[in-house]
Amino acid sequence: MNPATGIAPTPEPPYYAVIFTSKRNSSDDHGYGVIAQRMVDLGSRYAGFLGIESARGPDGVGITVSYWRDEAAILAWKRDPEHEKAQLAGQHNWYADYHVRVAKVERAYGSLRTAGKHVT
């Protein structure tokens, strides 16, 4: 992730996006932030990981999008034993609801602002 913008730099398509949308429950946050950061750190070490973006609103709805080179990389990450354990903890402790969507990115565009230059 680009620290200045919070936006993940991604290569030219095609690549994949895993979109994790969740609604936090009202239970206590004990350990949530630690586990969430651990999953980012662990996932980013996987071959095929391209980047991640995440946001959560005051209503408890959050969206995390992780970007991957291919479906094999996504599957390897999904099957990571520590990730599987964190998924179960999320289901039992932190999330009232969640959805995972996997999409192939075929087109991407935006702007790059460097040293006063704007490129689209």
DORO-50650 format. One record per residue (C-alpha): x, y, z. Coordinates in steps of 0.001 Angstrom, whole numbers. Layout:
DORO-50650
X|Y|Z
...
end
This chain:
DORO-50650
0|0|0
1173|3475|-765
1453|5103|2697
654|8540|1276
-2633|7504|-361
-3647|4197|1253
-4118|2801|-2252
-2428|-442|-3260
-178|-216|-6315
-1204|-2933|-8743
256|-4142|-12033
-1396|-3982|-15409
-4424|-6318|-15535
-5358|-9037|-15510
-5092|-9877|-11833
-7599|-10837|-9125
-9320|-9028|-6276
-10694|-10723|-3162
-13346|-8460|-1678
-14137|-9136|1984
-17129|-7165|3222
-18019|-7510|6892
-20298|-6135|9555
-18729|-6103|13004
-20856|-7268|15896
-21062|-5409|19173
-18716|-7745|21041
-15499|-6463|22469
-12541|-5904|20199
-10196|-8042|22276
-7471|-9169|19914
-9185|-8048|16704
-6635|-5416|15682
-3714|-7714|16437
-5186|-10562|14386
-6152|-8246|11519
-2623|-6835|11299
-1130|-10319|11574
-3235|-11461|8602
-2007|-8510|6514
1591|-9287|7449
1195|-13011|6796
-757|-12649|3546
1704|-10153|2133
4438|-12796|2305
2616|-15112|-86
3842|-15412|-3649
1271|-13717|-5829
167|-11128|-3256
-20|-7695|-4914
-1483|-5398|-2261
-4365|-4619|82
-6770|-1779|847
-9143|-1596|3795
-11715|742|5314
-14330|500|8061
-17172|2923|8703
-18597|4033|12039
-21546|1679|11472
-19184|-1322|11668
-19305|-2157|7956
-15865|-2728|6502
-14425|-3637|3140
-11003|-5121|2605
-9793|-5770|-916
-6687|-7861|-1429
-5110|-8145|-4869
-3534|-11333|-6224
-1651|-12437|-9313
-3816|-15524|-9906
-6375|-17894|-8431
-3687|-20342|-7263
-2234|-17623|-4993
-5704|-16882|-3595
-6313|-20546|-2854
-2931|-20946|-1148
-3740|-17971|1094
-7262|-19243|1843
-5811|-22586|2960
-3096|-21136|5213
-3622|-22765|8662
-3184|-19502|10578
-5551|-17722|8184
-8140|-20500|8595
-7911|-20106|12381
-8391|-16324|12071
-11403|-16858|9800
-13063|-19028|12443
-12284|-16489|15161
-13879|-13789|13019
-17010|-15842|12424
-17399|-16655|16136
-16158|-13473|17797
-16198|-10371|15616
-18524|-10517|12627
-22319|-10318|12612
-22192|-10967|8858
-19618|-11189|6071
-19287|-11935|2382
-16284|-12841|249
-16272|-12129|-3445
-13511|-13003|-5897
-13257|-11016|-9117
-10924|-10928|-12075
-9723|-7385|-12768
-9642|-6898|-16509
-9353|-3129|-16643
-7929|-599|-14183
-7144|3089|-14401
-6540|6042|-12139
-4054|8792|-11536
-505|8973|-10400
649|12151|-8738
4399|12455|-8532
6392|15669|-8184
3456|17744|-9343
2767|15630|-12457
-652|14140|-13061
-789|11053|-15247
-3932|9140|-16198
end
